[in-house]
Amino acid sequence: FEITDESRLWVRARLTPEEAARVAIGARAWIEVNERRLPGRVIQTRHALDESTRTLAVRIEVENPDDRLHPGQFVQALVESSERETGLVVPLEAVLRSPDGDWQVLVETAPGRFTPREVTVLRSVDGRLVIGGLAEGTRIVTRGAFFVQSEIAKGGFEIHNH
């Protein structure tokens, strides 16, 4: 028989090379399992790409006091970036392409009035985008932005361009 201590486990997370470049040994991490988030730390990063997935592995050590994690189990991992980007997290559907190909959001300037504002997409996180170019608290269209944009194009909404 085999006796194993599962009170502390290692989780292998796969990151894109761009994500892995922003992760340092000792970075905070969180493992999500069964709607619970367990804290951990990055203890190792791999230097070789997995040939089939084109990802890099990082090893996260996590305490497992309630025996919620088990070897071989699939989990979600969130890893703290060593770079500090200043930006706002918005739903993916809030960010649109302008006619000239730039990223933009629709800023509400008054009830029923919207102004397209160019933004910079910094990165994607869990189906959301981190964007730069807006002040915190700016009201934007977060749902149905494509519909609002098409109504503006048809003249159904007022728009004010700068």
Rosetta constraint file for C-alpha pairs under 8 A:
AtomPair CA 6 CA 64 HARMONIC 6.68 0.50
AtomPair CA 6 CA 67 HARMONIC 6.84 0.50
AtomPair CA 6 CA 69 HARMONIC 7.94 0.50
AtomPair CA 6 CA 70 HARMONIC 7.39 0.50
AtomPair CA 7 CA 63 HARMONIC 5.99 0.50
AtomPair CA 7 CA 64 HARMONIC 4.62 0.50
AtomPair CA 7 CA 65 HARMONIC 5.41 0.50
AtomPair CA 7 CA 66 HARMONIC 7.91 0.50
AtomPair CA 7 CA 67 HARMONIC 6.73 0.50
AtomPair CA 8 CA 61 HARMONIC 6.99 0.50
AtomPair CA 8 CA 62 HARMONIC 5.73 0.50
AtomPair CA 8 CA 63 HARMONIC 4.46 0.50
AtomPair CA 8 CA 64 HARMONIC 5.25 0.50
AtomPair CA 8 CA 65 HARMONIC 7.67 0.50
AtomPair CA 9 CA 61 HARMONIC 5.80 0.50
AtomPair CA 9 CA 62 HARMONIC 5.51 0.50
AtomPair CA 9 CA 63 HARMONIC 6.50 0.50
AtomPair CA 9 CA 64 HARMONIC 6.77 0.50
AtomPair CA 9 CA 69 HARMONIC 7.84 0.50
AtomPair CA 9 CA 71 HARMONIC 7.94 0.50
AtomPair CA 10 CA 59 HARMONIC 6.25 0.50
AtomPair CA 10 CA 60 HARMONIC 5.43 0.50
AtomPair CA 10 CA 61 HARMONIC 4.57 0.50
AtomPair CA 10 CA 62 HARMONIC 6.28 0.50
AtomPair CA 11 CA 59 HARMONIC 5.64 0.50
AtomPair CA 11 CA 60 HARMONIC 5.01 0.50
AtomPair CA 11 CA 61 HARMONIC 6.36 0.50
AtomPair CA 11 CA 62 HARMONIC 7.35 0.50
AtomPair CA 12 CA 57 HARMONIC 6.17 0.50
AtomPair CA 12 CA 58 HARMONIC 5.70 0.50
AtomPair CA 12 CA 59 HARMONIC 4.70 0.50
AtomPair CA 12 CA 60 HARMONIC 6.33 0.50
AtomPair CA 13 CA 57 HARMONIC 5.52 0.50
AtomPair CA 13 CA 58 HARMONIC 5.35 0.50
AtomPair CA 13 CA 59 HARMONIC 6.43 0.50
AtomPair CA 13 CA 60 HARMONIC 7.44 0.50
AtomPair CA 13 CA 77 HARMONIC 6.47 0.50
AtomPair CA 14 CA 55 HARMONIC 5.68 0.50
AtomPair CA 14 CA 56 HARMONIC 5.47 0.50
AtomPair CA 14 CA 57 HARMONIC 4.56 0.50
AtomPair CA 14 CA 58 HARMONIC 6.46 0.50
AtomPair CA 15 CA 19 HARMONIC 5.76 0.50
AtomPair CA 15 CA 20 HARMONIC 5.62 0.50
AtomPair CA 15 CA 55 HARMONIC 5.31 0.50
AtomPair CA 15 CA 56 HARMONIC 5.29 0.50
AtomPair CA 15 CA 57 HARMONIC 6.28 0.50
AtomPair CA 15 CA 58 HARMONIC 7.48 0.50
AtomPair CA 16 CA 20 HARMONIC 6.07 0.50
AtomPair CA 16 CA 54 HARMONIC 7.13 0.50
AtomPair CA 16 CA 55 HARMONIC 4.83 0.50
AtomPair CA 16 CA 56 HARMONIC 6.21 0.50
AtomPair CA 17 CA 21 HARMONIC 6.09 0.50
AtomPair CA 17 CA 49 HARMONIC 7.99 0.50
AtomPair CA 17 CA 54 HARMONIC 7.94 0.50
AtomPair CA 17 CA 55 HARMONIC 6.24 0.50
AtomPair CA 17 CA 56 HARMONIC 6.20 0.50
AtomPair CA 18 CA 22 HARMONIC 7.01 0.50
AtomPair CA 19 CA 23 HARMONIC 6.92 0.50
AtomPair CA 19 CA 81 HARMONIC 7.91 0.50
AtomPair CA 20 CA 45 HARMONIC 7.95 0.50
AtomPair CA 20 CA 56 HARMONIC 6.72 0.50
AtomPair CA 20 CA 58 HARMONIC 7.80 0.50
AtomPair CA 22 CA 81 HARMONIC 5.21 0.50
AtomPair CA 22 CA 82 HARMONIC 5.31 0.50
AtomPair CA 22 CA 83 HARMONIC 6.04 0.50
AtomPair CA 23 CA 27 HARMONIC 6.64 0.50
AtomPair CA 23 CA 79 HARMONIC 7.36 0.50
AtomPair CA 23 CA 80 HARMONIC 6.85 0.50
AtomPair CA 23 CA 81 HARMONIC 5.16 0.50
AtomPair CA 23 CA 82 HARMONIC 5.49 0.50
AtomPair CA 24 CA 42 HARMONIC 7.30 0.50
AtomPair CA 24 CA 81 HARMONIC 7.57 0.50
AtomPair CA 24 CA 82 HARMONIC 6.17 0.50
AtomPair CA 25 CA 41 HARMONIC 7.87 0.50
AtomPair CA 25 CA 42 HARMONIC 5.31 0.50
AtomPair CA 25 CA 43 HARMONIC 5.45 0.50
AtomPair CA 25 CA 44 HARMONIC 6.10 0.50
AtomPair CA 25 CA 45 HARMONIC 7.17 0.50
AtomPair CA 26 CA 41 HARMONIC 5.51 0.50
AtomPair CA 26 CA 42 HARMONIC 5.04 0.50
AtomPair CA 26 CA 43 HARMONIC 5.96 0.50
AtomPair CA 27 CA 41 HARMONIC 5.61 0.50
AtomPair CA 27 CA 42 HARMONIC 5.32 0.50
AtomPair CA 27 CA 79 HARMONIC 7.11 0.50
AtomPair CA 27 CA 80 HARMONIC 5.85 0.50
AtomPair CA 27 CA 81 HARMONIC 7.33 0.50
AtomPair CA 27 CA 82 HARMONIC 7.24 0.50
AtomPair CA 28 CA 39 HARMONIC 7.37 0.50
AtomPair CA 28 CA 40 HARMONIC 6.05 0.50
AtomPair CA 28 CA 41 HARMONIC 4.72 0.50
AtomPair CA 28 CA 42 HARMONIC 6.49 0.50
AtomPair CA 28 CA 79 HARMONIC 6.24 0.50
AtomPair CA 28 CA 80 HARMONIC 5.42 0.50
AtomPair CA 29 CA 39 HARMONIC 5.95 0.50
AtomPair CA 29 CA 40 HARMONIC 4.93 0.50
AtomPair CA 29 CA 41 HARMONIC 5.28 0.50
AtomPair CA 29 CA 42 HARMONIC 6.60 0.50
AtomPair CA 29 CA 60 HARMONIC 7.13 0.50
AtomPair CA 29 CA 77 HARMONIC 7.00 0.50
AtomPair CA 29 CA 78 HARMONIC 5.49 0.50
AtomPair CA 29 CA 79 HARMONIC 4.30 0.50
AtomPair CA 29 CA 80 HARMONIC 5.86 0.50
AtomPair CA 30 CA 37 HARMONIC 6.06 0.50
AtomPair CA 30 CA 38 HARMONIC 5.39 0.50
AtomPair CA 30 CA 39 HARMONIC 4.48 0.50
AtomPair CA 30 CA 40 HARMONIC 5.57 0.50
AtomPair CA 30 CA 41 HARMONIC 7.94 0.50
AtomPair CA 30 CA 77 HARMONIC 5.75 0.50
AtomPair CA 30 CA 78 HARMONIC 5.12 0.50
AtomPair CA 30 CA 79 HARMONIC 6.52 0.50
AtomPair CA 31 CA 37 HARMONIC 5.50 0.50
AtomPair CA 31 CA 38 HARMONIC 5.08 0.50
AtomPair CA 31 CA 39 HARMONIC 6.44 0.50
AtomPair CA 31 CA 40 HARMONIC 7.21 0.50
AtomPair CA 31 CA 62 HARMONIC 7.74 0.50
AtomPair CA 31 CA 75 HARMONIC 6.58 0.50
AtomPair CA 31 CA 76 HARMONIC 5.74 0.50
AtomPair CA 31 CA 77 HARMONIC 4.63 0.50
AtomPair CA 31 CA 78 HARMONIC 6.46 0.50
AtomPair CA 32 CA 36 HARMONIC 5.51 0.50
AtomPair CA 32 CA 37 HARMONIC 4.44 0.50
AtomPair CA 32 CA 38 HARMONIC 6.36 0.50
AtomPair CA 32 CA 75 HARMONIC 5.91 0.50
AtomPair CA 32 CA 76 HARMONIC 5.05 0.50
AtomPair CA 32 CA 77 HARMONIC 6.26 0.50
AtomPair CA 32 CA 78 HARMONIC 8.00 0.50
AtomPair CA 33 CA 37 HARMONIC 6.54 0.50
AtomPair CA 33 CA 38 HARMONIC 7.98 0.50
AtomPair CA 33 CA 68 HARMONIC 7.50 0.50
AtomPair CA 33 CA 69 HARMONIC 7.46 0.50
AtomPair CA 33 CA 75 HARMONIC 5.53 0.50
AtomPair CA 33 CA 76 HARMONIC 6.86 0.50
AtomPair CA 38 CA 62 HARMONIC 7.04 0.50
AtomPair CA 38 CA 63 HARMONIC 7.42 0.50
AtomPair CA 38 CA 64 HARMONIC 7.83 0.50
AtomPair CA 39 CA 62 HARMONIC 6.28 0.50
AtomPair CA 39 CA 63 HARMONIC 7.37 0.50
AtomPair CA 40 CA 60 HARMONIC 6.21 0.50
AtomPair CA 40 CA 61 HARMONIC 5.41 0.50
AtomPair CA 40 CA 62 HARMONIC 4.29 0.50
AtomPair CA 40 CA 63 HARMONIC 6.85 0.50
AtomPair CA 41 CA 60 HARMONIC 5.35 0.50
AtomPair CA 41 CA 61 HARMONIC 5.45 0.50
AtomPair CA 41 CA 62 HARMONIC 6.77 0.50
AtomPair CA 42 CA 58 HARMONIC 6.82 0.50
AtomPair CA 42 CA 59 HARMONIC 5.77 0.50
AtomPair CA 42 CA 60 HARMONIC 4.34 0.50
AtomPair CA 42 CA 61 HARMONIC 6.39 0.50
AtomPair CA 42 CA 79 HARMONIC 7.91 0.50
AtomPair CA 43 CA 58 HARMONIC 7.67 0.50
AtomPair CA 43 CA 59 HARMONIC 5.70 0.50
AtomPair CA 43 CA 60 HARMONIC 5.67 0.50
AtomPair CA 43 CA 61 HARMONIC 6.43 0.50
AtomPair CA 44 CA 58 HARMONIC 5.64 0.50
AtomPair CA 44 CA 59 HARMONIC 4.98 0.50
AtomPair CA 44 CA 60 HARMONIC 7.21 0.50
AtomPair CA 45 CA 56 HARMONIC 7.64 0.50
AtomPair CA 45 CA 57 HARMONIC 6.13 0.50
AtomPair CA 45 CA 58 HARMONIC 4.31 0.50
AtomPair CA 45 CA 59 HARMONIC 6.26 0.50
AtomPair CA 46 CA 56 HARMONIC 6.06 0.50
AtomPair CA 46 CA 57 HARMONIC 5.41 0.50
AtomPair CA 46 CA 58 HARMONIC 6.09 0.50
AtomPair CA 47 CA 56 HARMONIC 6.97 0.50
AtomPair CA 48 CA 56 HARMONIC 6.52 0.50
AtomPair CA 49 CA 53 HARMONIC 7.98 0.50
AtomPair CA 49 CA 54 HARMONIC 5.50 0.50
AtomPair CA 49 CA 55 HARMONIC 5.41 0.50
AtomPair CA 49 CA 56 HARMONIC 5.07 0.50
AtomPair CA 49 CA 57 HARMONIC 7.94 0.50
AtomPair CA 50 CA 54 HARMONIC 5.12 0.50
AtomPair CA 50 CA 55 HARMONIC 5.46 0.50
AtomPair CA 50 CA 56 HARMONIC 6.31 0.50
AtomPair CA 51 CA 55 HARMONIC 7.87 0.50
AtomPair CA 64 CA 68 HARMONIC 6.46 0.50
AtomPair CA 64 CA 69 HARMONIC 6.40 0.50
AtomPair CA 69 CA 73 HARMONIC 6.94 0.50
AtomPair CA 85 CA 122 HARMONIC 7.87 0.50
AtomPair CA 86 CA 132 HARMONIC 6.92 0.50
AtomPair CA 87 CA 122 HARMONIC 7.59 0.50
AtomPair CA 87 CA 130 HARMONIC 5.67 0.50
AtomPair CA 87 CA 131 HARMONIC 5.09 0.50
AtomPair CA 87 CA 132 HARMONIC 4.70 0.50
AtomPair CA 87 CA 133 HARMONIC 7.67 0.50
AtomPair CA 87 CA 134 HARMONIC 7.82 0.50
AtomPair CA 88 CA 129 HARMONIC 7.95 0.50
AtomPair CA 88 CA 130 HARMONIC 5.30 0.50
AtomPair CA 88 CA 131 HARMONIC 5.31 0.50
AtomPair CA 88 CA 132 HARMONIC 6.56 0.50
AtomPair CA 88 CA 134 HARMONIC 7.56 0.50
AtomPair CA 88 CA 136 HARMONIC 7.15 0.50
AtomPair CA 89 CA 128 HARMONIC 6.47 0.50
AtomPair CA 89 CA 129 HARMONIC 5.53 0.50
AtomPair CA 89 CA 130 HARMONIC 4.42 0.50
AtomPair CA 89 CA 131 HARMONIC 6.43 0.50
AtomPair CA 90 CA 94 HARMONIC 6.60 0.50
AtomPair CA 90 CA 95 HARMONIC 7.97 0.50
AtomPair CA 90 CA 128 HARMONIC 5.69 0.50
AtomPair CA 90 CA 129 HARMONIC 5.43 0.50
AtomPair CA 90 CA 130 HARMONIC 6.44 0.50
AtomPair CA 90 CA 131 HARMONIC 7.38 0.50
AtomPair CA 90 CA 142 HARMONIC 7.19 0.50
AtomPair CA 91 CA 95 HARMONIC 7.61 0.50
AtomPair CA 91 CA 127 HARMONIC 7.08 0.50
AtomPair CA 91 CA 128 HARMONIC 4.66 0.50
AtomPair CA 91 CA 129 HARMONIC 6.25 0.50
AtomPair CA 91 CA 142 HARMONIC 6.29 0.50
AtomPair CA 91 CA 143 HARMONIC 7.95 0.50
AtomPair CA 92 CA 127 HARMONIC 6.12 0.50
AtomPair CA 92 CA 128 HARMONIC 4.82 0.50
AtomPair CA 92 CA 129 HARMONIC 5.67 0.50
AtomPair CA 93 CA 142 HARMONIC 6.70 0.50
AtomPair CA 93 CA 143 HARMONIC 6.54 0.50
AtomPair CA 93 CA 144 HARMONIC 7.27 0.50
AtomPair CA 93 CA 145 HARMONIC 6.63 0.50
AtomPair CA 93 CA 146 HARMONIC 7.60 0.50
AtomPair CA 94 CA 105 HARMONIC 6.13 0.50
AtomPair CA 94 CA 106 HARMONIC 7.75 0.50
AtomPair CA 94 CA 140 HARMONIC 7.68 0.50
AtomPair CA 94 CA 141 HARMONIC 6.06 0.50
AtomPair CA 94 CA 142 HARMONIC 4.49 0.50
AtomPair CA 94 CA 143 HARMONIC 6.29 0.50
AtomPair CA 94 CA 144 HARMONIC 7.57 0.50
AtomPair CA 94 CA 145 HARMONIC 5.62 0.50
AtomPair CA 95 CA 103 HARMONIC 6.48 0.50
AtomPair CA 95 CA 104 HARMONIC 5.67 0.50
AtomPair CA 95 CA 105 HARMONIC 5.08 0.50
AtomPair CA 95 CA 145 HARMONIC 7.64 0.50
AtomPair CA 96 CA 103 HARMONIC 5.67 0.50
AtomPair CA 96 CA 104 HARMONIC 5.29 0.50
AtomPair CA 96 CA 105 HARMONIC 6.13 0.50
AtomPair CA 96 CA 145 HARMONIC 7.54 0.50
AtomPair CA 96 CA 146 HARMONIC 7.11 0.50
AtomPair CA 97 CA 101 HARMONIC 5.39 0.50
AtomPair CA 97 CA 102 HARMONIC 5.52 0.50
AtomPair CA 97 CA 103 HARMONIC 4.78 0.50
AtomPair CA 97 CA 104 HARMONIC 6.04 0.50
AtomPair CA 98 CA 102 HARMONIC 5.23 0.50
AtomPair CA 98 CA 103 HARMONIC 6.12 0.50
AtomPair CA 98 CA 104 HARMONIC 6.24 0.50
AtomPair CA 102 CA 118 HARMONIC 6.79 0.50
AtomPair CA 102 CA 119 HARMONIC 7.95 0.50
AtomPair CA 103 CA 118 HARMONIC 5.75 0.50
AtomPair CA 103 CA 119 HARMONIC 5.65 0.50
AtomPair CA 103 CA 120 HARMONIC 6.54 0.50
AtomPair CA 103 CA 121 HARMONIC 7.23 0.50
AtomPair CA 104 CA 116 HARMONIC 6.13 0.50
AtomPair CA 104 CA 117 HARMONIC 5.25 0.50
AtomPair CA 104 CA 118 HARMONIC 4.19 0.50
AtomPair CA 104 CA 119 HARMONIC 5.21 0.50
AtomPair CA 104 CA 120 HARMONIC 7.97 0.50
AtomPair CA 105 CA 116 HARMONIC 5.63 0.50
AtomPair CA 105 CA 117 HARMONIC 5.48 0.50
AtomPair CA 105 CA 118 HARMONIC 6.60 0.50
AtomPair CA 105 CA 119 HARMONIC 6.97 0.50
AtomPair CA 105 CA 140 HARMONIC 6.68 0.50
AtomPair CA 105 CA 141 HARMONIC 7.20 0.50
AtomPair CA 105 CA 145 HARMONIC 7.90 0.50
AtomPair CA 106 CA 114 HARMONIC 5.77 0.50
AtomPair CA 106 CA 115 HARMONIC 5.49 0.50
AtomPair CA 106 CA 116 HARMONIC 4.49 0.50
AtomPair CA 106 CA 117 HARMONIC 6.19 0.50
AtomPair CA 106 CA 140 HARMONIC 5.45 0.50
AtomPair CA 106 CA 141 HARMONIC 5.65 0.50
AtomPair CA 106 CA 145 HARMONIC 7.12 0.50
AtomPair CA 106 CA 149 HARMONIC 7.87 0.50
AtomPair CA 107 CA 114 HARMONIC 5.29 0.50
AtomPair CA 107 CA 115 HARMONIC 5.10 0.50
AtomPair CA 107 CA 116 HARMONIC 6.07 0.50
AtomPair CA 107 CA 117 HARMONIC 6.57 0.50
AtomPair CA 107 CA 138 HARMONIC 7.12 0.50
AtomPair CA 107 CA 139 HARMONIC 5.81 0.50
AtomPair CA 107 CA 140 HARMONIC 4.37 0.50
AtomPair CA 107 CA 141 HARMONIC 6.62 0.50
AtomPair CA 108 CA 112 HARMONIC 7.31 0.50
AtomPair CA 108 CA 113 HARMONIC 5.75 0.50
AtomPair CA 108 CA 114 HARMONIC 4.48 0.50
AtomPair CA 108 CA 115 HARMONIC 6.45 0.50
AtomPair CA 108 CA 139 HARMONIC 5.62 0.50
AtomPair CA 108 CA 140 HARMONIC 5.65 0.50
AtomPair CA 108 CA 141 HARMONIC 7.21 0.50
AtomPair CA 109 CA 113 HARMONIC 5.56 0.50
AtomPair CA 109 CA 114 HARMONIC 5.63 0.50
AtomPair CA 109 CA 115 HARMONIC 6.69 0.50
AtomPair CA 110 CA 114 HARMONIC 7.26 0.50
AtomPair CA 112 CA 157 HARMONIC 6.59 0.50
AtomPair CA 112 CA 158 HARMONIC 6.73 0.50
AtomPair CA 113 CA 157 HARMONIC 6.73 0.50
AtomPair CA 113 CA 158 HARMONIC 5.10 0.50
AtomPair CA 113 CA 159 HARMONIC 5.61 0.50
AtomPair CA 113 CA 160 HARMONIC 7.34 0.50
AtomPair CA 114 CA 157 HARMONIC 7.80 0.50
AtomPair CA 114 CA 158 HARMONIC 6.69 0.50
AtomPair CA 114 CA 159 HARMONIC 5.11 0.50
AtomPair CA 114 CA 160 HARMONIC 6.60 0.50
AtomPair CA 115 CA 159 HARMONIC 5.63 0.50
AtomPair CA 115 CA 160 HARMONIC 5.26 0.50
AtomPair CA 115 CA 161 HARMONIC 5.83 0.50
AtomPair CA 116 CA 161 HARMONIC 6.88 0.50
AtomPair CA 118 CA 133 HARMONIC 7.22 0.50
AtomPair CA 119 CA 131 HARMONIC 6.37 0.50
AtomPair CA 119 CA 132 HARMONIC 5.72 0.50
AtomPair CA 119 CA 133 HARMONIC 4.91 0.50
AtomPair CA 119 CA 134 HARMONIC 7.07 0.50
AtomPair CA 120 CA 131 HARMONIC 5.42 0.50
AtomPair CA 120 CA 132 HARMONIC 4.98 0.50
AtomPair CA 120 CA 133 HARMONIC 6.24 0.50
AtomPair CA 121 CA 129 HARMONIC 6.74 0.50
AtomPair CA 121 CA 130 HARMONIC 6.13 0.50
AtomPair CA 121 CA 131 HARMONIC 4.55 0.50
AtomPair CA 121 CA 132 HARMONIC 6.47 0.50
AtomPair CA 122 CA 129 HARMONIC 7.40 0.50
AtomPair CA 122 CA 130 HARMONIC 5.43 0.50
AtomPair CA 122 CA 131 HARMONIC 5.36 0.50
AtomPair CA 122 CA 132 HARMONIC 6.70 0.50
AtomPair CA 123 CA 129 HARMONIC 5.87 0.50
AtomPair CA 123 CA 130 HARMONIC 5.34 0.50
AtomPair CA 123 CA 131 HARMONIC 7.32 0.50
AtomPair CA 124 CA 128 HARMONIC 5.68 0.50
AtomPair CA 124 CA 129 HARMONIC 4.48 0.50
AtomPair CA 124 CA 130 HARMONIC 6.12 0.50
AtomPair CA 125 CA 129 HARMONIC 5.99 0.50
AtomPair CA 125 CA 130 HARMONIC 7.26 0.50
AtomPair CA 134 CA 138 HARMONIC 6.68 0.50
AtomPair CA 141 CA 145 HARMONIC 5.60 0.50
AtomPair CA 144 CA 148 HARMONIC 6.33 0.50
AtomPair CA 145 CA 149 HARMONIC 6.00 0.50
AtomPair CA 146 CA 150 HARMONIC 6.17 0.50
AtomPair CA 147 CA 151 HARMONIC 6.16 0.50
AtomPair CA 148 CA 152 HARMONIC 6.10 0.50
AtomPair CA 148 CA 157 HARMONIC 7.61 0.50
AtomPair CA 149 CA 153 HARMONIC 6.29 0.50
AtomPair CA 150 CA 154 HARMONIC 6.30 0.50
AtomPair CA 151 CA 155 HARMONIC 6.06 0.50
AtomPair CA 151 CA 156 HARMONIC 4.81 0.50
AtomPair CA 151 CA 157 HARMONIC 6.05 0.50
AtomPair CA 152 CA 156 HARMONIC 5.45 0.50
AtomPair CA 152 CA 157 HARMONIC 4.88 0.50
AtomPair CA 152 CA 158 HARMONIC 6.65 0.50
AtomPair CA 152 CA 159 HARMONIC 6.62 0.50
